Amino acid sequence: MARYTGYKRPKNTSKALGELFRYMGYHKWLLLLVAVLVLISTGASVAGTYLLKPVINDFILPGDIKGLILALAGMGIMYLCGALSTFGYNRLMVKTSQKVVGDIRRDLFAHVQTLPLKYFDANTHGELMSRFTNDVDTVQEALNNSFTSVIQNSLTLAGTVVMLIVLNVKMAFIVIVFLLIMFVFIKWNGKRSKEYYDRQQEYLAEINGFTEEMTAGQKVEKIFNHEEEDMKIFREKNEALRVASTKALAYSSMMIPSIVSLSYGCYAVSACVGGLLAIAGMMDLGSLAAYLVYVRQSAMPLNQFTQQVNFILSALAGAERIFEMMHEEPEVDDGTVTLVRVDRKTDGGLEERRTSSLSGWCGDYAWKEMDGSLTLLRGDVRFENVVFGYVPGRKVLDGISLYAKPGQKIAFVGSTGAGKTTIINLINRFYEIEDGRILYDGIDIRRIRKDDLRRSLAMVIQDTHLFTGTIADNIRYGRLNASDEEVAEAAKLANADSFIRRLPDGYQTMLHSDGSNLSQGQRQLLAIARAAVAHPPVLILDEATSSIDTRTERLIEKGMDAIMEGRTVFVIAHRLSTVRNSKAIMVLEHGKILERGNHEELLRQKGRYYQLYTGMYELE
């Protein structure tokens, strides 16, 4: 028996249904064939029962054996057609539902790729993944079973009531009354069971969250001897869940027995009244037999229809969440300036190379305007009075101005929340500034197409993310068409080659679970190798060595020094030893630059940097 499982109902059922029908419309011919087969299956079932009347009246009672055999053969053929139609529409619906769900999943993933980072900041990974898993699975389940079941049960119920009226109008009134009683009971029962299933889901979520939290915090729990207090809380939550689950199951489990009991009552009343009418000569025996079979068939379609509607509403709620995500505004990109490979002419000018793609950074590249003019890519980055805040009215950067000339290493230091990482995010155009300008080789980055802008940058961040695949694949993620030799060369630059070759399968070693079979330092070295194989003119290092030991840090610094040579580099670091050789060091606090200069200049100023370096002040 299908039952309510605690899903929320859609906010706008018609809109969600319309969106789902749009995807189903892509396969309308398959769905039309499904509808025809459902109609044949239902028609065969309803019409087959009606044939009992002529079989009994015209062949059994007169003793016409030959006619009876032919009539039974006809009924057999009809039921066989119905069975084949049922098999056919089930197979077709499975195929169609997989196509529809495949289309939805494809479009959802494609749209997620276009969403800005601020959307992911505002939604947890679990919430986003539930769209691809729970919600899509619910839609798939409804398309596989519930939609055709609702259609068939509706047609069966309607056809049964019509045939009851055709057979005997007065007798049909008995069944209609019982059906109305069943409908009222189903509605009341569904409302009560939904109430308790909602509570069950709420209490289940609470107890799961509490259990997960306590399991993760076992050490803290034991240190402070909180076992008894936590057990008391668990007992309370567990008892609340038990009570809600008991009542929810009590209501849902009485559905079928109650409907069956009412159908038995309907059958008994109909049989008694019909028998009296047959004895009185007011109803023939064939009509009575067909009528009683229809009575037995009338209850279950109503019950199944009501239960399947719950699943459909649950699926529509899931579809609504999916389509809400699809309707999120994608990342805006109005850039028109593109990145192209160029050759230098004899007169010193630039000429676009027509036959080569952006396969690497050997050679010259330039920014191409819509009018065809070219500006050599050098890696000159400048901030001019930049103002930015993640939330309106709360400035994270307040009038920041700085510059990094080609080949310079610029470092940012400051407390957590000072705006260091924000500066890096703005260079990539992960977020849009409120005021001021960011210039890249003299071009406002808002005029540069985002893909081309980000192609000219590489980042090594603190939270290294490795993908499922080989080590070579993870390094090659920086430039997908890099050869095996280029991958190995990048690993050597990053000081990662030695540990990779010591692994059993070397560069073909498979990584799973974000590289959990590697140490933090090894994962960081692979991230540096990934940046090295990209070989961009601008390199960004965001807390690249903050969570590793000093020895590994020295290895990483050697790797970074190798790939930083000749490039514009932005460095964020808590450890001041990693920024000593920077051309310029910016000390940030509360979105403003307090001090700037190289290591020696800042020490002579004896300001905040001096306090940080000598230990008089610690980064928060």
HELIX and SHEET records of a PDB file:
HELIX    1   1 THR A   13  GLY A   25  1                                  13    
HELIX    2   2 LYS A   28  TYR A   50  1                                  23    
HELIX    3   3 LEU A   52  PRO A   54  1                                   3    
HELIX    4   4 VAL A   55  ILE A   60  3                                   6    
HELIX    5   5 ILE A   65  VAL A  112  1                                  48    
HELIX    6   6 LEU A  117  ALA A  122  1                                   6    
HELIX    7   7 HIS A  125  SER A  130  1                                   6    
HELIX    8   8 ARG A  131  ASP A  135  3                                   5    
HELIX    9   9 VAL A  136  GLU A  141  1                                   6    
HELIX   10  10 ALA A  142  SER A  146  3                                   5    
HELIX   11  11 PHE A  147  LEU A  167  1                                  21    
HELIX   12  12 VAL A  169  ALA A  216  1                                  48    
HELIX   13  13 GLN A  218  ILE A  223  1                                   6    
HELIX   14  14 GLU A  227  SER A  253  1                                  27    
HELIX   15  15 MET A  255  ILE A  279  1                                  25    
HELIX   16  16 LEU A  285  MET A  326  1                                  42    
HELIX   17  17 LYS A  420  ILE A  427  1                                   8    
HELIX   18  18 ILE A  445  ARG A  447  5                                   3    
HELIX   19  19 LYS A  450  ARG A  455  1                                   6    
HELIX   20  20 ILE A  471  ARG A  476  1                                   6    
HELIX   21  21 ASP A  484  LEU A  493  1                                  10    
HELIX   22  22 ASP A  497  ARG A  502  1                                   6    
HELIX   23  23 GLY A  506  GLN A  508  5                                   3    
HELIX   24  24 GLN A  520  ALA A  534  1                                  15    
HELIX   25  25 THR A  550  MET A  564  1                                  15    
HELIX   26  26 LEU A  576  THR A  578  5                                   3    
HELIX   27  27 HIS A  599  GLN A  605  1                                   7    
HELIX   28  28 ARG A  608  THR A  614  1                                   7    
SHEET    1   A 4 LEU A 350  GLU A 352  0                                        
SHEET    2   A 4 THR A 338  ARG A 344 -1                                        
SHEET    3   A 4 ASP A 364  LYS A 368 -1                                        
SHEET    4   A 4 LEU A 374  LEU A 376 -1                                        
SHEET    1   B 4 LEU A 397  ALA A 404  0                                        
SHEET    2   B 4 VAL A 381  PHE A 388 -1                                        
SHEET    3   B 4 ASP A 435  TYR A 440 -1                                        
SHEET    4   B 4 ILE A 443  ASP A 444 -1                                        
SHEET    1   C 6 LEU A 457  ILE A 461  0                                        
SHEET    2   C 6 VAL A 538  ASP A 542  1                                        
SHEET    3   C 6 THR A 568  ILE A 572  1                                        
SHEET    4   C 6 LYS A 409  GLY A 414  1                                        
SHEET    5   C 6 ALA A 584  GLU A 589  1                                        
SHEET    6   C 6 LYS A 592  GLY A 597 -1                                        
SHEET    1   D 2 GLY A 469  THR A 470  0                                        
SHEET    2   D 2 MET A 510  LEU A 511 -1                                        
END                                                                             
